[in-house]
């Protein structure tokens, strides 16, 4: 459990924060498990506007980076701290074959489809319900969304449920479930931008990834074949300072303009396994991630170009935040070298990721 002042106010609170560009009312939900860690979530995209937790001195800070104005979540800050679907990552040419038939998606990054298309799940208004039977000492909400057949070009009517739980062990747990009425592809994740200092650069953060292989990037940053991390700036198995490799003259760092790579976890068994450990020497905050997914995408905020103002009044640039997105590899519908992402009628997509916060002295 994280040290710090507990609020003593366990549960879920809701407040309206205004309307979006379409005139829809947007609400924010505050989850508090009484440990000093608090989670604020919008029904718009499942966006996390704040994850407040104490540092080694008990000072509370928000460890997810975001824009100064909430309206930016619909503009240049699209996918900031939001749920991502139907398909996290890139799909080459916005197309793939399914059951012997071509599927053409809406494209939104040149000729490719990124994070589900121009109107992905991060731009949708989800139905949010507080969970009244959450484990004792926890606070939870359930987010529901129906993505109709043909949405962004994806086949099948997809019903999605995502549960956010804030536990008394200072964990933010995400449970995903989805079902479809016809064959489709699904790859869900969350696009939180982490900065354990609460501001400034993440180059001093130390990252550990138990992953011996990564998906090398080719043209348009599409994942190609898997390669060994040994001897490269992508070897985080023993832990390394992020800034040490962020500007390394390595072909893969050039290809991604920094880190934007899928890492295949060294998984020995199914179920929850350790996926990442992120440490901030300055604040003492530690983030540990466990997941049922086969890997995660490490992104170092390479497209933050100083045109978006952050909530602390500074313009956001590369290296101000990072993403650790638990998921399947990008472009999997066009690949044969990893776990597939096809979901069939009668099946249930199920995935869990746990973010555990603590401090080191």
N, C-alpha and C positions, 0 to 999 in steps of 0.2 A: 504494500500500500504506500502511496505517496505521502510523505510528511507534509503538513500544512494545515491551515485552519479549515476545519469542516464547517459547512454552512448549517448543518442540522436540518436542512430542508430537503428531504428526500422525495423525489417524484418528478412530475412533468408539468411545466407551466407553458401556456400559449399566449402569444400576443400578436395582434395584427401590426404589420409594418408598412402597409400601403398597397398599391396596385401595380401590376406590371404594365408593359406597353400595350397589352391586349385588354386592359381593364379588369384583369382577374385579381382578386384579393390574395395577397401573399402573407403567410403567417410564419412566425418564428417560434420554435419549440425549445425550451430550456430543460435539459436533463441534468439532474443533480442527485448524486448518490450519497452526499454528505461527507465526502472524503477530502474536499478541497479541489477536486477535479470536476469541471462543469463543461457540458457540451451544448452548443447552440446550433440548431438545424432549421433550415428553411424547407417548407413544403415544395418550393421551387427547386427542382433538380436534386432534392436531398442534400442541398449545399450546406456544408458545415461552415458557419461564419465565425465560430470560436470554439477552441478547445483549451480551456483555461486550466493551468496546473502550476503548482509551486516549483521554485528552483531549490537549490540546496540551502538557501537562507530563508525559505518559506515565502518568498515573494511570488505573487501570482502573475503569470504572463500567458498570453495567447500563443500557442505553438503552431497554428496554421496561418499561413500568410494569405492576405486577401486584399481586394481593392478598397480604396477609401470610400467609394459610394456603392451601396447595394445595387443600384441600377446598372453598374458595370458588369454584373454577372450575366446580363442579357446581351452585352456588347463585346468589347475587347477582352473581357475576362471570362468568356465562354469556357466551360469545363473546369474553371477554378473550383476546387474543393467539392465537386459534384459527383453524383453517380454517373457512370458511363455505360452506355448500351445503345443499340443491341450488341454492338461489337466493339470492344476496346482495342485500340491499335488501328493499324492501316490494313486495308484490303486493296490489293493491286488492281488498278483499272476499275475499281468499284464493281467487280464482277467475279463470279465463281460458278462452278457447276454443282448442281444438287440433284440427285436422282436422275442424272443424265440430261438435265435441262439447264440452260444458262439462266443465271439470275443477274440482273443489272440493278445496281444500287444508285441512289443519289450520291454525287461526288461533292467533296468540299475541300479538297487539298490537291489542286491541280487535277490530274485524271483519277486520283485515288479517293477512297472513302476513309475518313478518319473519325474514330470514336462514334460510329453509328450514323454519320451523315450530318447535314446542316441543321437538322432538328433532332438531335440525339436526346437521350434521356435526361441530360443535364439541363435542358431547356424546357422540360415538361413540368406541369403542376401535378404533383402526386397527392393522393388521398392519404392523410396521416391520421392514425388512431393511437392514442396512448394505450400501452399494454398494461392491463390491470393485474395480470397474473405473473408479472415479472418476478424472478427470484428475489427473495427477501434481501432488502438493502440495495436493490438495483432500481434503475429507472430505464424505461424502454418505450420506444415508439415503433409502429409498423407503418411502412410506406407502401402503397399499392398503386400500380399503374397497369393499364391495358394498352398494349401496342397492337393496333389492328393489322390485319393482313394487308401487305403492300406498304406499310409504314416505312418511308425512306427506301422502298424497294424490297424490303425483307419479306419473305413469305411467312404465312402463318399468323394467327391471332395469338400473341404472346401475353400471358398473364404473369405479372411479376410482383413478388412480395419481398421487401427488404426490411429486416428488423435491425434497428440500432439499439444496443443495450450498453448502458454505462453501469459498471459493476462497482461494488464496494472494494474490489481489489484494484481499483484505478485502471480498469480496462475499458476500452471502447471496442465492442464486439459488433461485427456486421455479419448477419446471416442472410444469404440470398436464396430465393426459390423462384423457379419459373416453369411454366408448362405451355404447350402449344397444341393447336388443333391440326397442324400439318408440319411436315419436315421444315426445319429452319436451322440457323446457326445462332449461337449465343455465346457471348464472352463478356461477362459483367465485372466491373471493378469500381473502385472509388479513386478519384483524382485529387486527393488532398495534397496541398503544398506545405511541406514541413519546414519549420525553422525553429529549432529547440531553444534558440536564444531569444526568440520573440521579435527579432529584427536584425538588420545587418546581413552579413554574408554567412553562407553555410560552408564555406571552404575549410573552416577549422573543424567542422564536424568530422567525427570518425565513423566510418561505415564498415560493417561486417556483413558479408553475404556468403552463406554456405552453398556456393555454386561453382562447379568446375568448368561449366560450359556456358557460352553465351551465343545468341543469334547475331552473327555478323551482319552489318548493314551494307546494302548495295545502293543502287540508284534510287533516288527519292526516299531514302531512309527506310526502304522496305527490307524486312529481315530475310537473310539468305540462309545458308547452311550454318550449323552449329560448329563452333570452334572452341579450343581449349583456352582458358583464361591465363594459364601459366606463362609468366614472362611478359605480360602485357599490363597496361594501366587498368585493365578490367578485372584484375585478380584482387578480390576483396575477401578472400577466404580467411586470412589472418587479421583482417581489419586494416584499414588505411585511411589517412586523412584525405578528404575529398579533393582539396585543392592541389594535392600532389600530382594528380593525374588529369585534372580538368583541362589543362592547356598543354598536355603532353603532345609532342610531334608524332603521334601515332595515327596510321591511316583510319582506324575506327573512331578515334576522337575527332578527326577531321570530318569523317562521314556524318557523324551525329551532331557536329558543332558543339561537342561536349559529350556527356553521357545521355544516351537515349536508347538503351539496349535492354533486351529481354534476357534474363538470367534463368537458366534451368536449375532448379534446386536439386541438391544431392539427396534425393529422397530415398529412404530405405523401406518405407512402409506407407500405406494410405493413412488418411486422417490428418489432424493438425500437426504440423512440423514447424520448426523455426525457419523463418524466411529472411529476417534481417535484424540487425542491432545497430541503432544510431545513437551516438553519444556526443554531447556538447560539453567540452571541457570548461567553458566559461560559466555556464549556469549549473552544471552538474546533472542536467536532465538527461534521461535515457529513455529511448523508445525501442521496445522489442516487438517484433511482428511474428505471428504464427498464422499459418494458412493451410487450407486443404487444396489450394491450387498448385499446379505443377511448377510455377515460377513467378517471377515478378519483373516488372519493367521499372528500371531506375532511370529517371529523367532529371537532369540538373537545371531545368528551367531555361533552356538555351534560347528560347524565342522571347524571353522577357527583354525588351529592347529600350526601356526607359521611357516609353510612351504612356504607361499606366501608373497612376499614383497609388501607392500603398496606403494602408490605414494609419501608418505612422507619419505620413506626410512626405516620405521620400519616394522618388520614382523607382519602380521595380526593374532590376536588371538581372542578367544571367548570374546565377550563383546566389541569388537572394532567397531561394527556396528550392526544395527538391521533392520529387514524387517517388513513392515506392508502391507501385500498383500491382497487387497480386492478381494474376490472371493467367490465361493461356497465351501462347505466342501470337503475335500479329500475323495476319494473312494465313492463318491455319486452314481456312477453307480451300486454299490453293497449294497446300503443302502436304507432304506425306511423311515428314520426319519428326512428328510429335503427336501428342494427344489431340484428337479431333474435337471439334466444337459443334457437331451436328446434334440437334435435339429433335426427337421424334415424338409423335402423339403417344400418350400413355406413359412417357418418361417424365421425370422431374429433375430439372437442373437444380443442384444444391451445392452451395459453397459457403465457407465460413472463413473470416479473417478476424484476428484478434490483435489489437494494438494495446500494449501494456506500457504504462508510464511509471517511471520510478526516478530516484535521484541517487547520485553517487556523491560521497562526501570528500 
